[in-house]
Amino acid sequence: LLNIPQGLYVTRSGETVYVADSGNSRIQKWTKGASKGITVAGLENGTDGTDWSALSTPINVMVDEATQVVYVADTY
């Protein structure tokens, strides 16, 4: 379940959408036809992170489709 979704990135094919799920402090990847997203950055349980490996209120996301690197604008 998304909580305050902010930025979106849609792949060129339109098959995948990445969502900056701000209220859950994570990035979710949704593929066409999926009933739920997959956490690709941040903590799966939706809590704020306290170190470099977790997120705290991300507001935007971009993906380099050639390398699959996910770039995140994180508020805190």
C-alpha positions as protocol buffer text, in pm:
chain_id: "A"
residue {
  index: 1
  type: LEU
  ca { x: 0 y: 0 z: 0 }
}
residue {
  index: 2
  type: LEU
  ca { x: 145 y: 337 z: -99 }
}
residue {
  index: 3
  type: ASN
  ca { x: 151 y: 625 z: 149 }
}
residue {
  index: 4
  type: ILE
  ca { x: 200 y: 977 z: 7 }
}
residue {
  index: 5
  type: PRO
  ca { x: 344 y: 876 z: -331 }
}
residue {
  index: 6
  type: GLN
  ca { x: 554 y: 1157 z: -481 }
}
residue {
  index: 7
  type: GLY
  ca { x: 784 y: 1115 z: -780 }
}
residue {
  index: 8
  type: LEU
  ca { x: 733 y: 859 z: -1053 }
}
residue {
  index: 9
  type: TYR
  ca { x: 960 y: 710 z: -1315 }
}
residue {
  index: 10
  type: VAL
  ca { x: 805 y: 517 z: -1603 }
}
residue {
  index: 11
  type: THR
  ca { x: 1034 y: 302 z: -1818 }
}
residue {
  index: 12
  type: ARG
  ca { x: 1046 y: 370 z: -2191 }
}
residue {
  index: 13
  type: SER
  ca { x: 854 y: 50 z: -2258 }
}
residue {
  index: 14
  type: GLY
  ca { x: 581 y: 158 z: -2016 }
}
residue {
  index: 15
  type: GLU
  ca { x: 599 y: -186 z: -1852 }
}
residue {
  index: 16
  type: THR
  ca { x: 744 y: -70 z: -1518 }
}
residue {
  index: 17
  type: VAL
  ca { x: 675 y: 223 z: -1286 }
}
residue {
  index: 18
  type: TYR
  ca { x: 898 y: 325 z: -996 }
}
residue {
  index: 19
  type: VAL
  ca { x: 729 y: 524 z: -717 }
}
residue {
  index: 20
  type: ALA
  ca { x: 890 y: 737 z: -447 }
}
residue {
  index: 21
  type: ASP
  ca { x: 665 y: 620 z: -163 }
}
residue {
  index: 22
  type: SER
  ca { x: 740 y: 911 z: 71 }
}
residue {
  index: 23
  type: GLY
  ca { x: 518 y: 814 z: 363 }
}
residue {
  index: 24
  type: ASN
  ca { x: 673 y: 468 z: 375 }
}
residue {
  index: 25
  type: SER
  ca { x: 1031 y: 587 z: 308 }
}
residue {
  index: 26
  type: ARG
  ca { x: 1094 y: 348 z: 22 }
}
residue {
  index: 27
  type: ILE
  ca { x: 1102 y: 313 z: -355 }
}
residue {
  index: 28
  type: GLN
  ca { x: 849 y: 70 z: -499 }
}
residue {
  index: 29
  type: LYS
  ca { x: 878 y: -99 z: -839 }
}
residue {
  index: 30
  type: TRP
  ca { x: 548 y: -190 z: -1005 }
}
residue {
  index: 31
  type: THR
  ca { x: 538 y: -402 z: -1318 }
}
residue {
  index: 32
  type: LYS
  ca { x: 246 y: -411 z: -1559 }
}
residue {
  index: 33
  type: GLY
  ca { x: -32 y: -630 z: -1420 }
}
residue {
  index: 34
  type: ALA
  ca { x: 122 y: -659 z: -1070 }
}
residue {
  index: 35
  type: SER
  ca { x: -110 y: -655 z: -769 }
}
residue {
  index: 36
  type: LYS
  ca { x: 163 y: -517 z: -541 }
}
residue {
  index: 37
  type: GLY
  ca { x: 496 y: -340 z: -566 }
}
residue {
  index: 38
  type: ILE
  ca { x: 845 y: -461 z: -485 }
}
residue {
  index: 39
  type: THR
  ca { x: 1069 y: -254 z: -256 }
}
residue {
  index: 40
  type: VAL
  ca { x: 1391 y: -173 z: -444 }
}
residue {
  index: 41
  type: ALA
  ca { x: 1527 y: 93 z: -204 }
}
residue {
  index: 42
  type: GLY
  ca { x: 1457 y: 166 z: 161 }
}
residue {
  index: 43
  type: LEU
  ca { x: 1320 y: -71 z: 422 }
}
residue {
  index: 44
  type: GLU
  ca { x: 1047 y: -314 z: 319 }
}
residue {
  index: 45
  type: ASN
  ca { x: 851 y: -251 z: 639 }
}
residue {
  index: 46
  type: GLY
  ca { x: 807 y: 116 z: 545 }
}
residue {
  index: 47
  type: THR
  ca { x: 993 y: 272 z: 838 }
}
residue {
  index: 48
  type: ASP
  ca { x: 1238 y: 563 z: 818 }
}
residue {
  index: 49
  type: GLY
  ca { x: 1601 y: 470 z: 793 }
}
residue {
  index: 50
  type: THR
  ca { x: 1877 y: 599 z: 1015 }
}
residue {
  index: 51
  type: ASP
  ca { x: 2186 y: 517 z: 809 }
}
residue {
  index: 52
  type: TRP
  ca { x: 2311 y: 536 z: 451 }
}
residue {
  index: 53
  type: SER
  ca { x: 2138 y: 218 z: 343 }
}
residue {
  index: 54
  type: ALA
  ca { x: 1783 y: 335 z: 422 }
}
residue {
  index: 55
  type: LEU
  ca { x: 1561 y: 625 z: 315 }
}
residue {
  index: 56
  type: SER
  ca { x: 1367 y: 893 z: 498 }
}
residue {
  index: 57
  type: THR
  ca { x: 1087 y: 1058 z: 297 }
}
residue {
  index: 58
  type: PRO
  ca { x: 1207 y: 1013 z: -63 }
}
residue {
  index: 59
  type: ILE
  ca { x: 1048 y: 1261 z: -303 }
}
residue {
  index: 60
  type: ASN
  ca { x: 1168 y: 1157 z: -648 }
}
residue {
  index: 61
  type: VAL
  ca { x: 1318 y: 863 z: -836 }
}
residue {
  index: 62
  type: MET
  ca { x: 1500 y: 808 z: -1165 }
}
residue {
  index: 63
  type: VAL
  ca { x: 1635 y: 487 z: -1316 }
}
residue {
  index: 64
  type: ASP
  ca { x: 1924 y: 440 z: -1557 }
}
residue {
  index: 65
  type: GLU
  ca { x: 1761 y: 170 z: -1767 }
}
residue {
  index: 66
  type: ALA
  ca { x: 2091 y: 58 z: -1919 }
}
residue {
  index: 67
  type: THR
  ca { x: 2249 y: -22 z: -1581 }
}
residue {
  index: 68
  type: GLN
  ca { x: 1935 y: -58 z: -1365 }
}
residue {
  index: 69
  type: VAL
  ca { x: 2083 y: 191 z: -1116 }
}
residue {
  index: 70
  type: VAL
  ca { x: 1810 y: 364 z: -914 }
}
residue {
  index: 71
  type: TYR
  ca { x: 1870 y: 730 z: -820 }
}
residue {
  index: 72
  type: VAL
  ca { x: 1667 y: 876 z: -533 }
}
residue {
  index: 73
  type: ALA
  ca { x: 1609 y: 1231 z: -409 }
}
residue {
  index: 74
  type: ASP
  ca { x: 1569 y: 1172 z: -34 }
}
residue {
  index: 75
  type: THR
  ca { x: 1446 y: 1448 z: 198 }
}
residue {
  index: 76
  type: TYR
  ca { x: 1622 y: 1349 z: 519 }
}
